[in-house]
Amino acid sequence: MVQLTKFQLKFAPVRRNALAMRWIVDAARKRGDKSMALRLANELSDAAENKGSAVKKREDVHRMAEANKAFAHYRW
């Protein structure tokens, strides 16, 4: 049986910004506020205070990268 391992690579600044915006918009869509503008404003406010779903997603990605750091030198 083959076990697949996820590992993280360094992203270019444009890619990092795109991922951050995508995570913020996705987290805003999942909020229960009335309008998208209000949801996005609240998510941005939470992100500025280091809380919210987008920040949790970032922390999860960083934790996964730290756990799989030993495999970072592999490039298939």
Backbone as CSV, one residue per row, in Angstrom:
resi,resn,N_x,N_y,N_z,CA_x,CA_y,CA_z,C_x,C_y,C_z
1,MET,0.838,-1.168,0.000,0.000,0.000,0.000,0.892,1.243,0.000
2,VAL,0.548,2.197,-0.815,1.316,3.431,-0.919,0.624,4.507,-0.099
3,GLN,1.397,5.175,0.734,0.838,6.252,1.537,1.269,7.582,0.929
4,LEU,0.307,8.433,0.664,0.613,9.738,0.100,0.909,10.717,1.224
5,THR,1.899,11.542,1.030,2.286,12.531,2.023,2.122,13.914,1.423
6,LYS,1.435,14.787,2.151,1.329,16.174,1.722,2.487,16.947,2.309
7,PHE,3.080,17.785,1.509,4.114,18.668,2.023,3.960,20.020,1.348
8,GLN,4.452,21.024,2.000,4.255,22.385,1.532,5.504,22.912,0.840
9,LEU,5.289,23.714,-0.155,6.363,24.399,-0.854,6.217,25.892,-0.610
10,LYS,7.290,26.620,-0.805,7.205,28.071,-0.689,6.487,28.613,-1.914
11,PHE,5.549,29.514,-1.665,4.789,30.115,-2.748,5.321,31.502,-3.062
12,ALA,5.118,31.921,-4.288,5.458,33.282,-4.688,4.510,34.255,-3.980
13,PRO,4.916,35.501,-3.804,4.060,36.479,-3.112,2.676,36.633,-3.738
14,VAL,2.580,36.576,-5.053,1.276,36.701,-5.712,0.382,35.528,-5.333
15,ARG,0.947,34.338,-5.306,0.185,33.137,-4.934,-0.255,33.206,-3.477
16,ARG,0.624,33.679,-2.586,0.271,33.808,-1.168,-0.897,34.764,-0.990
17,ASN,-0.858,35.895,-1.690,-1.948,36.863,-1.586,-3.252,36.291,-2.133
18,ALA,-3.169,35.564,-3.235,-4.367,34.963,-3.820,-4.986,33.947,-2.864
19,LEU,-4.151,33.119,-2.232,-4.673,32.146,-1.270,-5.309,32.840,-0.072
20,ALA,-4.663,33.882,0.427,-5.204,34.607,1.576,-6.563,35.209,1.238
21,MET,-6.678,35.827,0.076,-7.967,36.417,-0.320,-9.028,35.342,-0.500
22,ARG,-8.640,34.207,-1.087,-9.599,33.120,-1.285,-10.100,32.584,0.052
23,TRP,-9.177,32.404,1.031,-9.577,31.898,2.338,-10.494,32.886,3.048
24,ILE,-10.227,34.179,2.917,-11.069,35.191,3.561,-12.456,35.204,2.932
25,VAL,-12.533,35.160,1.604,-13.835,35.168,0.928,-14.609,33.890,1.249
26,ASP,-13.944,32.737,1.246,-14.620,31.479,1.588,-15.150,31.508,3.014
27,ALA,-14.354,32.027,3.946,-14.800,32.123,5.332,-15.962,33.090,5.450
28,ALA,-15.940,34.175,4.686,-17.033,35.147,4.720,-18.320,34.533,4.185
29,ARG,-18.216,33.701,3.153,-19.413,33.059,2.596,-20.081,32.130,3.601
30,LYS,-19.302,31.542,4.493,-19.849,30.593,5.464,-20.439,31.273,6.692
31,ARG,-20.233,32.578,6.826,-20.770,33.300,7.978,-22.281,33.443,7.834
32,GLY,-22.959,33.695,8.940,-24.413,33.792,8.922,-24.942,35.210,8.896
33,ASP,-24.118,36.187,8.564,-24.578,37.573,8.542,-25.506,37.813,7.359
34,LYS,-26.130,38.987,7.354,-27.191,39.265,6.398,-26.692,39.448,4.958
35,SER,-25.738,40.317,4.743,-25.271,40.577,3.381,-23.809,40.159,3.238
36,MET,-23.387,39.974,1.986,-22.001,39.583,1.735,-21.047,40.687,2.164
37,ALA,-21.439,41.934,1.990,-20.581,43.050,2.402,-20.346,43.015,3.906
38,LEU,-21.389,42.741,4.663,-21.269,42.662,6.119,-20.441,41.448,6.528
39,ARG,-20.659,40.323,5.858,-19.880,39.115,6.164,-18.403,39.331,5.888
40,LEU,-18.095,39.942,4.746,-16.704,40.196,4.379,-16.060,41.193,5.341
41,ALA,-16.796,42.233,5.713,-16.270,43.218,6.662,-15.982,42.566,8.007
42,ASN,-16.883,41.717,8.476,-16.676,41.040,9.760,-15.508,40.060,9.695
43,GLU,-15.363,39.370,8.580,-14.248,38.425,8.452,-12.914,39.168,8.388
44,LEU,-12.869,40.283,7.680,-11.646,41.092,7.638,-11.313,41.647,9.017
45,SER,-12.341,42.046,9.747,-12.133,42.540,11.111,-11.582,41.434,12.004
46,ASP,-12.139,40.240,11.884,-11.641,39.103,12.662,-10.207,38.753,12.267
47,ALA,-9.904,38.812,10.981,-8.550,38.497,10.519,-7.546,39.514,11.057
48,ALA,-7.950,40.767,11.149,-7.056,41.794,11.688,-6.764,41.556,13.165
49,GLU,-7.697,40.905,13.856,-7.529,40.594,15.277,-6.982,39.187,15.503
50,ASN,-6.514,38.527,14.436,-5.972,37.158,14.492,-6.971,36.153,15.041
51,LYS,-8.204,36.257,14.595,-9.204,35.243,14.898,-10.097,35.096,13.673
52,GLY,-10.944,34.109,13.672,-11.806,33.879,12.525,-11.385,32.641,11.753
53,SER,-12.219,32.256,10.812,-12.005,31.022,10.050,-10.802,31.099,9.120
54,ALA,-10.570,32.249,8.509,-9.440,32.380,7.584,-8.115,32.249,8.326
55,VAL,-8.036,32.804,9.526,-6.807,32.702,10.321,-6.604,31.265,10.773
56,LYS,-7.695,30.581,11.127,-7.595,29.177,11.529,-7.094,28.327,10.358
57,LYS,-7.581,28.617,9.157,-7.129,27.898,7.962,-5.630,28.102,7.754
58,ARG,-5.161,29.343,7.913,-3.728,29.631,7.768,-2.913,28.872,8.799
59,GLU,-3.387,28.855,10.045,-2.671,28.140,11.100,-2.631,26.646,10.822
60,ASP,-3.722,26.098,10.296,-3.749,24.675,9.945,-2.734,24.358,8.845
61,VAL,-2.654,25.222,7.845,-1.697,25.008,6.753,-0.269,25.094,7.279
62,HIS,-0.005,26.067,8.148,1.340,26.199,8.712,1.688,25.000,9.595
63,ARG,0.723,24.516,10.364,0.952,23.350,11.220,1.256,22.121,10.374
64,MET,0.529,21.949,9.270,0.756,20.820,8.372,2.138,20.924,7.723
65,ALA,2.535,22.128,7.350,3.855,22.320,6.747,4.955,21.999,7.747
66,GLU,4.774,22.404,8.984,5.773,22.125,10.022,5.869,20.626,10.282
67,ALA,4.736,19.937,10.275,4.728,18.500,10.528,5.409,17.726,9.399
68,ASN,5.315,18.237,8.183,5.871,17.535,7.023,7.138,18.193,6.490
69,LYS,7.817,18.926,7.329,9.024,19.637,6.904,10.108,18.683,6.401
70,ALA,10.147,17.475,6.928,11.173,16.511,6.534,11.056,16.118,5.062
71,PHE,9.874,16.261,4.482,9.656,15.860,3.092,9.785,17.024,2.115
72,ALA,10.177,18.194,2.582,10.192,19.394,1.741,11.212,19.315,0.613
73,HIS,12.234,18.501,0.750,13.251,18.434,-0.298,12.828,17.573,-1.486
74,TYR,11.715,16.839,-1.379,11.215,16.041,-2.493,10.424,16.926,-3.446
75,ARG,10.699,16.805,-4.724,9.921,17.503,-5.749,9.645,16.493,-6.853
76,TRP,8.424,16.019,-6.942,8.096,15.026,-7.961,7.696,15.695,-9.225
